[in-house]
Amino acid sequence: MRNHPTRALLHPVEGSDAPVRVYSEALLPTRHGAFRVVVFRERDTDKEHVAAVKGEVRGREGVPVRVHSECLTSEILGSLKCDCRDQLEHALGLIGAAPCGAMLYLRQEGRGIGLGNKIRAYALQARGADTYDANRALGFADDLRQYDVAACMLKQLGIASVDLITNNPLKLAGLAREGVRVRRRIPSVAPLNPHNVEYLRTKRDRTGHLIELFADEDVG
């Protein structure tokens, strides 16, 4: 087993208190190019998160990185209510065209409330609540996502600093609090449609998302 090719790819975990460990790793051809897919498993829950890595990132400064939370409704079912799938594809395209980069895919559906509660929130939105008021009506905060796992993943990948692909100032601040060096922000671009325009406007107006697609807001 000493020379097993998969075992040779794995990175050691530094420290016994790391919230995630590398579980498996392999090369994966995609429409955006070849990526090294690294699966991280949470120590206490066995929940799995994924890093799709392009090129050599260890020790590099200003690595293009997207920290993306799972969205089954858009990424699998093609929902038009949000811009998650478009942001995911945009970031993969940017990373695939760069010499190196990483997509971190976190299992934090519905800004951390889970799929079932996300669908309950959708039912409230259909009756007039916005995305944040719906969460509050269900007893949740606006955003329950945590970034300690993402920070640990970046550390284990050896990335020195990131150029973060995001519109979310809370994500920038959250990663910085976890010790991630963010060199600059790269805007995350996604198109408007009649079903997501109010959602995007709400994110911009209520939580300060740096959305740059409102030159023409007459979408209908």
C-alpha positions as CSV (number, residue, x, y, z in Angstrom):
1,M,0.0,0.0,0.0
2,R,3.0,2.3,0.4
3,N,3.0,3.3,-3.3
4,H,-0.8,3.3,-3.8
5,P,-1.5,6.3,-6.2
6,T,-4.6,7.5,-4.3
7,R,-2.9,7.4,-0.9
8,A,0.0,9.4,-2.4
9,L,-2.3,12.3,-3.3
10,L,-3.6,12.8,0.2
11,H,-2.4,15.7,2.3
12,P,-1.7,15.3,6.0
13,V,-4.0,17.0,8.5
14,E,-2.2,19.4,10.8
15,G,-3.3,19.2,14.4
16,S,-5.8,16.9,16.0
17,D,-8.5,19.5,16.4
18,A,-9.0,20.2,12.7
19,P,-12.8,20.2,12.0
20,V,-12.3,18.4,8.7
21,R,-9.9,15.8,7.3
22,V,-9.0,14.9,3.8
23,Y,-10.9,11.6,3.1
24,S,-10.3,11.0,-0.6
25,E,-8.9,12.6,-3.7
26,A,-8.8,12.0,-7.5
27,L,-8.5,13.7,-10.8
28,L,-11.8,14.7,-12.6
29,P,-12.2,15.9,-16.2
30,T,-15.0,18.5,-16.4
31,R,-16.4,20.9,-19.0
32,H,-14.3,23.6,-17.3
33,G,-11.1,21.6,-17.5
34,A,-9.3,19.0,-15.4
35,F,-9.7,19.4,-11.6
36,R,-8.3,17.6,-8.6
37,V,-11.4,16.8,-6.5
38,V,-10.6,16.6,-2.8
39,V,-13.3,15.3,-0.4
40,F,-13.1,16.6,3.2
41,R,-15.0,14.8,5.9
42,E,-16.1,16.5,9.2
43,R,-14.6,15.0,12.2
44,D,-17.8,14.9,14.4
45,T,-20.6,14.4,11.8
46,D,-19.0,12.7,8.8
47,K,-20.6,15.4,6.6
48,E,-18.6,15.7,3.4
49,H,-17.5,18.9,1.6
50,V,-15.6,19.1,-1.7
51,A,-12.7,21.2,-3.1
52,A,-12.3,21.2,-6.9
53,V,-8.7,22.4,-7.4
54,K,-7.2,23.6,-10.6
55,G,-3.4,23.5,-11.0
56,E,-0.9,23.9,-8.1
57,V,-2.2,26.1,-5.3
58,R,0.1,25.2,-2.5
59,G,2.0,28.3,-1.3
60,R,0.4,30.5,-3.9
61,E,-0.8,34.1,-3.3
62,G,-4.0,35.5,-4.8
63,V,-5.5,32.1,-5.8
64,P,-9.0,32.5,-7.3
65,V,-11.4,30.8,-4.9
66,R,-15.1,30.4,-4.7
67,V,-16.6,29.3,-1.4
68,H,-20.0,28.0,-2.5
69,S,-22.9,26.6,-0.4
70,E,-25.0,23.7,-1.7
71,C,-28.2,24.6,-3.5
72,L,-30.1,21.5,-4.7
73,T,-33.1,23.4,-5.9
74,S,-31.1,25.4,-8.5
75,E,-28.1,23.2,-9.2
76,I,-30.1,20.0,-9.6
77,L,-33.7,21.0,-10.3
78,G,-32.9,24.2,-12.2
79,S,-34.8,26.6,-10.0
80,L,-35.0,30.2,-11.2
81,K,-35.7,31.6,-7.7
82,C,-32.0,32.2,-6.9
83,D,-28.7,32.7,-8.7
84,C,-26.8,29.9,-7.1
85,R,-26.3,27.7,-10.1
86,D,-25.3,30.6,-12.3
87,Q,-22.8,31.8,-9.7
88,L,-21.4,28.2,-9.5
89,E,-20.9,27.9,-13.2
90,H,-19.5,31.4,-13.5
91,A,-16.9,30.7,-10.8
92,L,-15.9,27.3,-12.3
93,G,-15.4,29.0,-15.7
94,L,-13.1,31.6,-14.1
95,I,-11.2,29.0,-12.2
96,G,-11.0,26.7,-15.2
97,A,-9.5,29.5,-17.3
98,A,-6.9,30.5,-14.7
99,P,-3.6,28.9,-14.1
100,C,-4.8,27.7,-10.7
101,G,-7.8,28.1,-8.4
102,A,-10.2,26.3,-6.1
103,M,-13.9,25.8,-5.8
104,L,-15.0,24.9,-2.2
105,Y,-18.5,23.3,-2.2
106,L,-19.9,23.3,1.3
107,R,-22.9,21.3,2.5
108,Q,-24.9,24.3,3.9
109,E,-28.2,24.1,2.0
110,G,-30.5,27.1,2.4
111,R,-27.9,29.4,4.1
112,G,-27.5,26.7,6.7
113,I,-31.2,25.8,7.5
114,G,-31.3,22.6,5.4
115,L,-33.4,21.6,2.5
116,G,-36.6,20.8,4.3
117,N,-36.7,24.2,6.0
118,K,-35.6,25.9,2.8
119,I,-38.8,24.6,1.1
120,R,-40.9,25.7,4.1
121,A,-39.3,29.1,3.6
122,Y,-40.2,29.0,-0.1
123,A,-43.9,28.4,0.9
124,L,-43.8,31.5,3.1
125,Q,-42.2,33.5,0.2
126,A,-45.1,32.4,-2.0
127,R,-47.4,34.2,0.4
128,G,-45.4,37.4,0.3
129,A,-42.4,37.1,2.7
130,D,-38.9,37.9,1.5
131,T,-36.0,35.4,1.9
132,Y,-34.9,36.8,5.3
133,D,-38.4,37.3,6.8
134,A,-39.3,33.8,5.8
135,N,-36.2,32.5,7.7
136,R,-37.1,34.5,10.8
137,A,-40.7,33.3,10.7
138,L,-39.4,29.8,11.0
139,G,-37.2,30.7,13.9
140,F,-33.9,31.0,12.1
141,A,-31.4,33.8,11.7
142,D,-30.9,35.4,8.3
143,D,-27.7,33.4,7.6
144,L,-26.5,30.4,9.6
145,R,-23.5,29.5,7.5
146,Q,-20.1,29.1,9.1
147,Y,-16.7,29.4,7.5
148,D,-14.4,27.5,9.9
149,V,-14.6,24.4,7.7
150,A,-13.8,26.5,4.5
151,A,-10.8,28.0,6.3
152,C,-9.6,24.6,7.4
153,M,-9.9,23.3,3.8
154,L,-7.9,26.2,2.4
155,K,-5.2,25.7,5.1
156,Q,-4.9,22.0,4.2
157,L,-4.7,22.9,0.5
158,G,-1.8,25.2,1.4
159,I,-3.3,28.3,-0.2
160,A,-1.5,31.4,1.1
161,S,-4.1,34.0,0.1
162,V,-7.2,34.1,-2.0
163,D,-8.9,36.3,-4.6
164,L,-12.5,35.5,-3.4
165,I,-15.2,35.2,-6.0
166,T,-18.2,36.6,-4.2
167,N,-20.7,39.4,-3.8
168,N,-21.3,38.7,-0.1
169,P,-19.5,41.0,2.4
170,L,-20.5,38.7,5.3
171,K,-18.5,35.9,3.6
172,L,-15.5,38.2,3.2
173,A,-15.7,39.1,6.9
174,G,-16.4,35.5,8.0
175,L,-13.4,34.0,6.2
176,A,-11.2,36.9,7.5
177,R,-12.3,36.1,11.1
178,E,-11.2,32.5,10.5
179,G,-7.7,33.6,9.5
180,V,-8.1,33.4,5.7
181,R,-6.1,36.1,3.9
182,V,-8.3,37.7,1.3
183,R,-6.3,39.7,-1.2
184,R,-9.2,41.1,-3.2
185,R,-12.7,40.4,-4.3
186,I,-13.7,39.1,-7.7
187,P,-17.4,39.9,-8.5
188,S,-19.7,36.9,-8.9
189,V,-21.8,37.4,-12.1
190,A,-25.2,35.9,-12.7
191,P,-28.1,37.0,-14.9
192,L,-31.4,38.4,-13.7
193,N,-34.7,36.7,-14.5
194,P,-38.3,37.5,-13.5
195,H,-38.2,34.9,-10.7
196,N,-35.0,36.0,-9.0
197,V,-34.9,39.8,-9.4
198,E,-36.7,40.5,-6.1
199,Y,-34.5,38.0,-4.2
200,L,-31.4,39.6,-5.6
201,R,-32.7,43.1,-4.8
202,T,-33.5,42.0,-1.2
203,K,-29.9,40.7,-0.8
204,R,-28.5,43.9,-2.1
205,D,-30.7,46.2,0.0
206,R,-31.0,44.3,3.3
207,T,-27.6,42.6,3.7
208,G,-25.3,44.7,1.5
209,H,-24.6,42.2,-1.2
210,L,-22.3,43.8,-3.8
211,I,-24.6,42.9,-6.8
212,E,-23.6,44.8,-9.9
213,L,-26.3,43.7,-12.3
214,F,-28.9,46.4,-11.7
215,A,-28.2,48.8,-14.5
216,D,-31.6,47.9,-15.9
217,E,-34.0,46.7,-13.2
218,D,-37.0,46.4,-15.4
219,V,-37.1,42.6,-15.5
220,G,-40.4,41.1,-16.2
